[in-house]
Amino acid sequence: MTKMTLTNALVDCVNGGDKAFVPYIMAGDGGIETLKKTILFLQETGVTAIELGIPFSDPVADGPVIQEAGERALAQGVTLRTVLKELAEFSDEVTVPLVIMTYLNPILSFGIEAFAKACQASGVSGLIIPDLPHEESGLVRSAFTDAELALIPLVSLTSPPDRIEKITAAGEGFIYAVTVNGITGVRDGFNDNLEVHLQQLKAVSPVPVLAGFGISTPEQVQSIGAFADGVIVGSAIVDALHRNDLQTVVSLVKASKKEVHS
């Protein structure tokens, strides 16, 4: 089966009238042997791409739900290497793009070029590295380009216009628009300026703009997705999978479809 590039998958989704839906999962939560089943289930529900968090001992922006999932995965011995090795075992069955979210230290420990090649061999399409500032992205960019890996930037609500222009100009895959000032987790409401912020990003970005952090209900998928090209849902997905509440996952994905928000 052929896997589309990350940007093409997102653009095709939006052009078809849907909003892109990217679930975040903690790779290895429940054991590395559950990874294939989880990815194929999400693929079957109609997600556009999947973000795989790599468990890390000192996460920067994770809220309690994702932190606890990471601790469970670490307790099972899950590492960046074991995740990539496991992905390679079934990558021919995965048709949606896979994005890895990890921190810089594990990549440096792996070796940048070796890591990029391992990602390519495992069917990974993009990388999110929260502690790698735009100014330092040259450290990995050439190796990632050679391995056809998109380096996905994060843009915060507090980023000034000139910085937004620099980040979006170099954006690959999609722009990750952070919707809150703070850590991940369920939110009841969002900043009043969020709509304007997302519209400004879309106006200057050469790639799709996806909103993430705090989106946890079908209603929020629709309301925030209306101002972006799609959404990323993390804590609500991680929690539902941990509780084996698959119906909640399905309802979140379904909220991104055109027959729901048209």
DRENPATOR-607240 format. One record per residue (C-alpha): z, y, x; residue number from 1. Coordinates in nm, 3 decimals, padded with zeros to 5 digits. Layout:
% residues N
<<Z; Y; X>; NUM>
...
//
This chain:
% residues 262
<<00.000; 00.000; 00.000>; 1>
<<-00.088; 00.349; 00.124>; 2>
<<00.180; 00.612; 00.167>; 3>
<<00.086; 00.976; 00.109>; 4>
<<00.191; 01.246; 00.351>; 5>
<<00.504; 01.430; 00.248>; 6>
<<00.340; 01.763; 00.162>; 7>
<<00.051; 01.595; -00.021>; 8>
<<00.290; 01.388; -00.232>; 9>
<<00.482; 01.701; -00.333>; 10>
<<00.170; 01.906; -00.403>; 11>
<<00.011; 01.627; -00.608>; 12>
<<00.329; 01.596; -00.814>; 13>
<<00.340; 01.970; -00.890>; 14>
<<-00.035; 01.989; -00.957>; 15>
<<00.012; 01.708; -01.208>; 16>
<<00.258; 01.919; -01.405>; 17>
<<00.582; 01.755; -01.289>; 18>
<<00.849; 01.894; -01.063>; 19>
<<00.911; 01.710; -00.737>; 20>
<<01.232; 01.506; -00.741>; 21>
<<01.389; 01.402; -00.412>; 22>
<<01.712; 01.200; -00.432>; 23>
<<01.947; 01.199; -00.135>; 24>
<<02.115; 00.871; -00.053>; 25>
<<02.358; 00.778; 00.222>; 26>
<<02.180; 00.505; 00.415>; 27>
<<02.401; 00.200; 00.444>; 28>
<<02.655; 00.296; 00.179>; 29>
<<02.741; -00.048; 00.043>; 30>
<<02.604; -00.212; 00.358>; 31>
<<02.271; -00.185; 00.537>; 32>
<<02.145; -00.484; 00.339>; 33>
<<02.144; -00.269; 00.022>; 34>
<<01.900; -00.014; 00.163>; 35>
<<01.579; -00.191; 00.062>; 36>
<<01.696; -00.253; -00.294>; 37>
<<01.803; 00.110; -00.336>; 38>
<<01.482; 00.258; -00.199>; 39>
<<01.259; 00.031; -00.407>; 40>
<<01.465; 00.107; -00.719>; 41>
<<01.427; 00.483; -00.664>; 42>
<<01.057; 00.439; -00.598>; 43>
<<01.023; 00.251; -00.925>; 44>
<<01.198; 00.531; -01.119>; 45>
<<00.927; 00.777; -01.013>; 46>
<<01.087; 00.988; -00.740>; 47>
<<00.850; 01.195; -00.526>; 48>
<<01.018; 01.127; -00.192>; 49>
<<01.357; 01.001; -00.072>; 50>
<<01.601; 01.173; 00.165>; 51>
<<01.807; 00.929; 00.370>; 52>
<<02.132; 01.061; 00.509>; 53>
<<02.248; 00.899; 00.831>; 54>
<<02.627; 00.850; 00.847>; 55>
<<02.782; 01.081; 01.106>; 56>
<<03.140; 01.126; 01.219>; 57>
<<03.135; 01.507; 01.208>; 58>
<<02.906; 01.630; 00.927>; 59>
<<02.850; 02.004; 00.888>; 60>
<<02.778; 02.066; 00.521>; 61>
<<02.874; 01.749; 00.334>; 62>
<<03.107; 01.772; 00.036>; 63>
<<03.365; 01.504; -00.051>; 64>
<<03.129; 01.259; -00.229>; 65>
<<02.879; 01.245; 00.059>; 66>
<<03.154; 01.249; 00.324>; 67>
<<03.318; 00.946; 00.163>; 68>
<<02.983; 00.766; 00.141>; 69>
<<02.927; 00.836; 00.509>; 70>
<<03.270; 00.700; 00.595>; 71>
<<03.197; 00.383; 00.397>; 72>
<<02.867; 00.338; 00.581>; 73>
<<03.026; 00.403; 00.921>; 74>
<<03.294; 00.144; 00.841>; 75>
<<03.008; -00.104; 00.784>; 76>
<<02.873; -00.028; 01.133>; 77>
<<02.568; 00.164; 01.011>; 78>
<<02.400; 00.385; 01.273>; 79>
<<02.074; 00.573; 01.316>; 80>
<<01.931; 00.275; 01.505>; 81>
<<02.031; 00.018; 01.242>; 82>
<<01.880; 00.231; 00.965>; 83>
<<01.546; 00.268; 01.145>; 84>
<<01.540; -00.100; 01.232>; 85>
<<01.608; -00.194; 00.869>; 86>
<<01.342; 00.046; 00.737>; 87>
<<01.083; -00.110; 00.967>; 88>
<<01.145; -00.448; 00.803>; 89>
<<01.009; -00.336; 00.464>; 90>
<<00.813; -00.015; 00.533>; 91>
<<00.494; -00.177; 00.402>; 92>
<<00.655; -00.194; 00.055>; 93>
<<00.745; 00.175; 00.047>; 94>
<<00.484; 00.413; -00.095>; 95>
<<00.694; 00.729; -00.133>; 96>
<<00.757; 00.948; 00.173>; 97>
<<01.092; 00.900; 00.346>; 98>
<<01.283; 01.189; 00.500>; 99>
<<01.577; 01.136; 00.734>; 100>
<<01.868; 01.380; 00.741>; 101>
<<02.064; 01.352; 01.063>; 102>
<<02.226; 01.567; 01.327>; 103>
<<02.103; 01.656; 01.672>; 104>
<<02.353; 01.453; 01.877>; 105>
<<02.237; 01.109; 01.752>; 106>
<<01.876; 01.210; 01.821>; 107>
<<01.957; 01.322; 02.176>; 108>
<<02.152; 01.001; 02.231>; 109>
<<01.854; 00.798; 02.107>; 110>
<<01.608; 01.002; 02.316>; 111>
<<01.383; 01.250; 02.139>; 112>
<<01.050; 01.079; 02.206>; 113>
<<01.187; 00.729; 02.148>; 114>
<<01.344; 00.849; 01.824>; 115>
<<01.019; 01.006; 01.703>; 116>
<<00.827; 00.687; 01.775>; 117>
<<01.091; 00.474; 01.602>; 118>
<<01.069; 00.699; 01.295>; 119>
<<00.692; 00.665; 01.286>; 120>
<<00.716; 00.287; 01.319>; 121>
<<00.970; 00.279; 01.035>; 122>
<<00.754; 00.474; 00.790>; 123>
<<00.952; 00.798; 00.809>; 124>
<<00.757; 01.115; 00.719>; 125>
<<01.000; 01.397; 00.790>; 126>
<<01.329; 01.509; 00.941>; 127>
<<01.605; 01.745; 00.830>; 128>
<<01.841; 01.844; 01.113>; 129>
<<02.104; 02.085; 00.976>; 130>
<<02.254; 02.178; 01.313>; 131>
<<01.920; 02.253; 01.481>; 132>
<<01.852; 02.627; 01.442>; 133>
<<01.494; 02.749; 01.407>; 134>
<<01.513; 02.916; 01.749>; 135>
<<01.583; 02.579; 01.915>; 136>
<<01.330; 02.373; 01.718>; 137>
<<01.093; 02.361; 02.015>; 138>
<<01.327; 02.100; 02.159>; 139>
<<01.188; 01.837; 01.921>; 140>
<<00.873; 01.986; 01.773>; 141>
<<00.610; 01.845; 02.010>; 142>
<<00.749; 01.491; 01.992>; 143>
<<00.769; 01.515; 01.613>; 144>
<<00.413; 01.651; 01.590>; 145>
<<00.282; 01.364; 01.802>; 146>
<<00.456; 01.116; 01.569>; 147>
<<00.331; 01.297; 01.254>; 148>
<<00.685; 01.388; 01.149>; 149>
<<00.746; 01.704; 00.949>; 150>
<<01.039; 01.915; 01.068>; 151>
<<01.181; 02.047; 00.741>; 152>
<<01.369; 02.378; 00.766>; 153>
<<01.666; 02.488; 00.557>; 154>
<<01.680; 02.842; 00.422>; 155>
<<02.011; 02.979; 00.292>; 156>
<<02.080; 03.238; 00.024>; 157>
<<02.202; 03.474; 00.297>; 158>
<<01.895; 03.448; 00.524>; 159>
<<01.745; 03.798; 00.574>; 160>
<<01.376; 03.854; 00.486>; 161>
<<01.252; 03.867; 00.847>; 162>
<<01.421; 03.537; 00.927>; 163>
<<01.285; 03.379; 00.609>; 164>
<<00.934; 03.479; 00.718>; 165>
<<00.978; 03.317; 01.060>; 166>
<<01.128; 02.997; 00.918>; 167>
<<00.873; 02.952; 00.642>; 168>
<<00.579; 03.028; 00.872>; 169>
<<00.679; 02.728; 01.084>; 170>
<<00.777; 02.516; 00.783>; 171>
<<00.647; 02.161; 00.757>; 172>
<<00.673; 01.911; 00.473>; 173>
<<00.866; 02.144; 00.245>; 174>
<<01.116; 02.427; 00.258>; 175>
<<01.470; 02.317; 00.174>; 176>
<<01.612; 02.610; -00.023>; 177>
<<01.991; 02.583; -00.016>; 178>
<<02.113; 02.696; -00.359>; 179>
<<02.479; 02.769; -00.278>; 180>
<<02.686; 02.923; -00.002>; 181>
<<02.903; 02.630; 00.098>; 182>
<<02.909; 02.253; 00.114>; 183>
<<02.729; 01.998; -00.101>; 184>
<<02.880; 01.885; -00.428>; 185>
<<02.865; 01.924; -00.804>; 186>
<<02.851; 02.284; -00.931>; 187>
<<02.895; 02.429; -01.281>; 188>
<<02.693; 02.740; -01.204>; 189>
<<02.477; 02.910; -00.944>; 190>
<<02.428; 03.252; -00.787>; 191>
<<02.266; 03.506; -01.020>; 192>
<<02.015; 03.589; -00.745>; 193>
<<01.896; 03.230; -00.709>; 194>
<<01.587; 03.273; -00.926>; 195>
<<01.471; 03.576; -00.726>; 196>
<<01.550; 03.399; -00.398>; 197>
<<01.341; 03.094; -00.491>; 198>
<<01.051; 03.308; -00.612>; 199>
<<01.056; 03.506; -00.287>; 200>
<<01.046; 03.184; -00.086>; 201>
<<00.755; 03.050; -00.289>; 202>
<<00.566; 03.374; -00.235>; 203>
<<00.570; 03.339; 00.145>; 204>
<<00.591; 02.963; 00.202>; 205>
<<00.277; 02.766; 00.299>; 206>
<<00.443; 02.442; 00.182>; 207>
<<00.634; 02.348; -00.137>; 208>
<<00.982; 02.491; -00.191>; 209>
<<01.253; 02.249; -00.307>; 210>
<<01.598; 02.358; -00.419>; 211>
<<01.903; 02.156; -00.321>; 212>
<<02.287; 02.158; -00.308>; 213>
<<02.495; 02.136; -00.623>; 214>
<<02.224; 02.019; -00.865>; 215>
<<02.388; 01.738; -01.059>; 216>
<<02.274; 01.727; -01.424>; 217>
<<01.939; 01.682; -01.600>; 218>
<<01.980; 02.036; -01.737>; 219>
<<02.020; 02.177; -01.387>; 220>
<<01.719; 01.976; -01.267>; 221>
<<01.515; 02.152; -01.534>; 222>
<<01.664; 02.501; -01.511>; 223>
<<01.656; 02.531; -01.131>; 224>
<<01.337; 02.329; -01.096>; 225>
<<01.167; 02.587; -01.318>; 226>
<<01.182; 02.839; -01.031>; 227>
<<01.093; 02.600; -00.748>; 228>
<<00.843; 02.323; -00.682>; 229>
<<01.115; 02.065; -00.723>; 230>
<<01.475; 01.971; -00.658>; 231>
<<01.687; 01.762; -00.424>; 232>
<<01.985; 01.587; -00.583>; 233>
<<02.251; 01.443; -00.356>; 234>
<<02.614; 01.403; -00.462>; 235>
<<02.532; 01.304; -00.821>; 236>
<<02.291; 01.035; -00.698>; 237>
<<02.528; 00.907; -00.429>; 238>
<<02.814; 00.887; -00.678>; 239>
<<02.603; 00.714; -00.945>; 240>
<<02.470; 00.455; -00.700>; 241>
<<02.822; 00.388; -00.572>; 242>
<<02.933; 00.320; -00.930>; 243>
<<02.614; 00.120; -01.000>; 244>
<<02.538; 00.367; -01.279>; 245>
<<02.160; 00.335; -01.262>; 246>
<<02.103; 00.502; -01.599>; 247>
<<02.238; 00.832; -01.466>; 248>
<<01.989; 00.813; -01.180>; 249>
<<01.703; 00.743; -01.420>; 250>
<<01.801; 01.036; -01.646>; 251>
<<01.810; 01.277; -01.350>; 252>
<<01.463; 01.170; -01.234>; 253>
<<01.323; 01.183; -01.586>; 254>
<<01.434; 01.547; -01.619>; 255>
<<01.174; 01.644; -01.359>; 256>
<<00.881; 01.509; -01.562>; 257>
<<00.645; 01.737; -01.752>; 258>
<<00.697; 01.571; -02.089>; 259>
<<01.062; 01.679; -02.068>; 260>
<<01.032; 02.037; -01.943>; 261>
<<00.703; 02.133; -02.107>; 262>
//
